[in-house]
């Protein structure tokens, strides 16, 4: 652990100092007023903990499993694009850190390192994040490459019929980062009309007609399990079970898509209740403390995905920085479990947290 860095928030300032303003704004920013971006963090802070005492916590076991894969803790690396904007080694450094921490990295389709480069860099368990393009042959090719390179699942991002209005990127005239996986398949050159080239590229290529029936198409082109990322309602959670996906990620895209939607953690429980244990539910957005992970598990999440802190760690100190970020979160989670009276992840229950809705009901 790096001396002097006591929590993952401190990595953001190091990243701000290390990165050009355009790139820092790209990683940090959210959509429009950034209400949801802020709410993702603040909603965790409104959840209280209910510790139990006089429980033997001399040994804490944070291990869990997801889709049959054993993990040292319920922490995954979320799909985020453009890692070479943060560090020259890009996603290869992030993958190696994930392997060292015995966790799963979800590789973004918009990675600067190719699927093949990341696959050959280490033996980490990897999932691949897929966007569905207007040109379905491009999406199919990416899935086939991921499967042939040993990736273990496909995570379909479903909340981007068009890209969110990220005003910092528009002001900075953000240029789309090099998407190595698309070389020879799609051009990332797009007419930005003086605004964000990234937004123009997304609007030209992403398929706004994507619907529930198309999940069947994704299932038809791979033998890998399919998770969908971007669910925020019980209704969509039930539909996800109906179409036969293998998991759900409750997510608002880190506050980067539709502003003023709820914080992911605030709708997690209704999604968990809707699926009734049929498939695992994960959550991302706003995780900054080990206690946040504890809260998510208590509300029914199988695991959390961590995005921006990973990027900040990468920008600050490369692979070591990513390992530090994951290590801090794991240490904090272990500490929270001990003080809350939970020797294992399985011991964390709904009774260990109190939400704003719980407090309101107690007053009625």
Beta strands, then each sheet from edge to edge (+ up, - down):
strand 1: 48-49
strand 2: 64-66
strand 3: 69-71
strand 4: 75-77
strand 5: 105-107
strand 6: 126-130
strand 7: 153-157
strand 8: 225-231
strand 9: 247-250
strand 10: 280-284
strand 11: 303-306
strand 12: 353-354
sheet 1: 1+ 12-
sheet 2: 2+ 3-
sheet 3: 4+ 11+ 10+ 9+ 8+ 7+ 6+ 5+
end
